[in-house]
Amino acid sequence: MDDPPILTEDELRSAVRQVFKRAQTDWEFRQLCLADPAAAIREVSGRSLPSGFVLQFRDTREPVG
């Protein structure tokens, strides 16, 4: 199966907003974001990042304990 079409810049911005919103309430999805950002973007948008594009999400919450 071929990869879905590549995201445009506007679609990427929209997808990142969707990722942030979903990661606030979905712990498993949040872990996916940290482990495989491209897969998280693909899950919310159905499309792939451009070839060679690097995306990283960070968990900036304060450590507990």
Number of C-alpha atoms within 10 A of each C-alpha: 3 4 10 12 11 15 18 13 11 9 13 18 12 14 21 19 14 15 22 13 12 14 18 10 10 10 11 9 17 22 15 17 22 15 14 14 21 19 17 23 24 18 15 15 18 15 20 20 21 14 7 6 8 9 12 10 16 10 10 6 6 6 6 4 3
